[in-house]
Amino acid sequence: MLEAPAPAASIEASIGASLKALRVQHGHSARWVAARAGISAGMVSRIENGLVSPSISTLEALAAALEVPIMSLFREARTEHTDFTIVRAGEGLKSTRITEDHRHEYVNLSMHVRRDLRFQARHVTLLKDSGQPPTYIGHGVVFVYVLSGEAIYRYGQQKFTLRKDDSVSVDSELNHGFIEVLTPSFEFLTVQAERP
């Protein structure tokens, strides 16, 4: 006989658990969060204990106080599904990124968004004559593996020339990205993982 699954936690309890985990992770007291969010410390306590259903405006204020996306407050919400992705050779979702003075092609190989993690993998092609590639600032970690060609990568004030089979892994909170393509084309695999 199969055992029945445990009942999912209420959305209020899930929000409360997320709020408390984020508050503790950032090293703040309930009183500090309450003052920054413009609500009472008692209300923060009731939300953390799953006793009330906070309004969207309260959730926005709490997220702003903790400097996190509002969706972070839903990260403990239980899901009844998981995803997997298989991309066969030559497949993937082909896309073009266009900025003011640059254009490049990439293929999305994988994307997973969970309550605790956002993960994506791309195969990117930069062309020497396609303008200045964009640089990025984010959260989490970025890994780059060079498939072919040569280009200059910047991480903060550091610059690296990367060639076939080179790789670099960076904390994405500093400005990073390719700043110059040295060969007619440059291909690389990039993998990024971050908390939502």
FIBADREN-878730 format. One line per 2 residues: number of its first residue (from 1); their letters; for each residue x, y, z of C-alpha. Coordinates in steps of 0.5 Angstrom, whole numbers, plus 500, padded with zeros to 3 digits. Layout:
N
NUM = A = X/Y/Z | ...;
// end
This chain:
196
1 = ML = 500/500/500 | 503/507/498;
3 = EA = 503/512/503 | 500/519/502;
5 = PA = 504/525/501 | 505/529/507;
7 = PA = 500/535/506 | 504/542/503;
9 = AS = 505/547/508 | 501/553/507;
11 = IE = 503/559/503 | 503/563/509;
13 = AS = 508/558/513 | 512/558/506;
15 = IG = 513/566/506 | 514/566/514;
17 = AS = 520/561/513 | 523/565/507;
19 = LK = 522/571/511 | 526/569/517;
21 = AL = 531/565/513 | 533/571/509;
23 = RV = 533/576/515 | 537/571/519;
25 = QH = 542/570/513 | 543/578/512;
27 = GH = 544/578/520 | 538/583/522;
29 = SA = 533/583/527 | 525/583/526;
31 = RW = 525/590/529 | 530/592/524;
33 = VA = 527/589/518 | 520/592/521;
35 = AR = 523/599/521 | 526/599/514;
37 = AG = 519/596/512 | 515/601/515;
39 = IS = 511/595/519 | 511/593/526;
41 = AG = 516/588/529 | 509/584/532;
43 = MV = 507/584/524 | 514/581/522;
45 = SR = 513/576/528 | 506/574/526;
47 = IE = 508/573/518 | 515/569/520;
49 = NG = 510/564/524 | 505/564/518;
51 = LV = 499/567/522 | 497/572/517;
53 = SP = 497/573/510 | 501/579/508;
55 = SI = 499/583/503 | 503/584/496;
57 = ST = 504/591/499 | 507/589/505;
59 = LE = 511/583/501 | 514/589/497;
61 = AL = 516/593/503 | 519/587/506;
63 = AA = 523/585/500 | 525/592/499;
65 = AL = 528/592/506 | 532/586/505;
67 = EV = 534/588/498 | 532/582/495;
69 = PI = 527/580/489 | 519/579/492;
71 = MS = 520/572/489 | 525/571/494;
73 = LF = 519/571/499 | 516/565/496;
75 = RE = 522/560/495 | 520/556/501;
77 = AR = 513/554/497 | 513/547/496;
79 = TE = 513/544/489 | 510/538/486;
81 = HT = 514/537/480 | 521/537/478;
83 = DF = 524/539/471 | 530/536/466;
85 = TI = 532/538/460 | 535/534/454;
87 = VR = 538/538/448 | 541/534/442;
89 = AG = 547/536/438 | 545/542/434;
91 = EG = 539/543/438 | 537/548/443;
93 = LK = 533/555/443 | 537/560/438;
95 = ST = 536/567/440 | 539/574/438;
97 = RI = 541/579/443 | 541/586/441;
99 = TE = 544/592/444 | 545/599/442;
101 = DH = 551/598/438 | 552/590/438;
103 = RH = 549/584/436 | 551/576/438;
105 = EY = 548/570/437 | 547/564/443;
107 = VN = 543/558/444 | 540/557/450;
109 = LS = 542/550/452 | 538/549/459;
111 = MH = 534/553/464 | 532/551/471;
113 = VR = 528/556/476 | 527/553/483;
115 = RD = 525/556/489 | 533/556/491;
117 = LR = 537/557/485 | 536/560/478;
119 = FQ = 541/556/473 | 542/557/466;
121 = AR = 547/555/460 | 548/558/453;
123 = HV = 553/557/447 | 555/564/445;
125 = TL = 558/566/439 | 561/573/438;
127 = LK = 563/576/432 | 569/581/431;
129 = DS = 566/586/427 | 559/586/431;
131 = GQ = 561/591/436 | 562/592/443;
133 = PP = 560/586/447 | 556/588/453;
135 = TY = 558/587/460 | 554/584/466;
137 = IG = 553/585/473 | 549/580/477;
139 = HG = 549/575/483 | 551/568/483;
141 = VV = 557/565/479 | 559/565/472;
143 = FV = 563/560/469 | 566/560/462;
145 = YV = 569/555/457 | 572/557/451;
147 = LS = 570/553/445 | 574/556/439;
149 = GE = 577/563/438 | 580/568/442;
151 = AI = 578/574/446 | 579/579/452;
153 = YR = 575/578/458 | 574/583/463;
155 = YG = 573/582/471 | 573/588/475;
157 = QQ = 579/591/473 | 582/585/471;
159 = KF = 583/583/464 | 585/576/461;
161 = TL = 586/573/454 | 582/567/453;
163 = RK = 583/562/448 | 580/555/446;
165 = DD = 580/550/452 | 581/556/457;
167 = SV = 576/557/462 | 574/562/467;
169 = SV = 569/562/473 | 567/569/477;
171 = DS = 563/572/482 | 558/576/478;
173 = EL = 557/581/483 | 563/585/479;
175 = NH = 562/588/472 | 564/582/467;
177 = GF = 564/580/460 | 568/580/454;
179 = IE = 570/587/452 | 574/585/445;
181 = VL = 574/579/440 | 581/578/437;
183 = TP = 579/573/432 | 574/573/426;
185 = SF = 569/569/431 | 569/567/438;
187 = EF = 565/561/441 | 564/559/448;
189 = LT = 559/556/453 | 557/560/459;
191 = VQ = 554/557/465 | 551/561/471;
193 = AE = 548/559/477 | 545/564/482;
195 = RP = 539/565/488 | 533/568/485;
// end
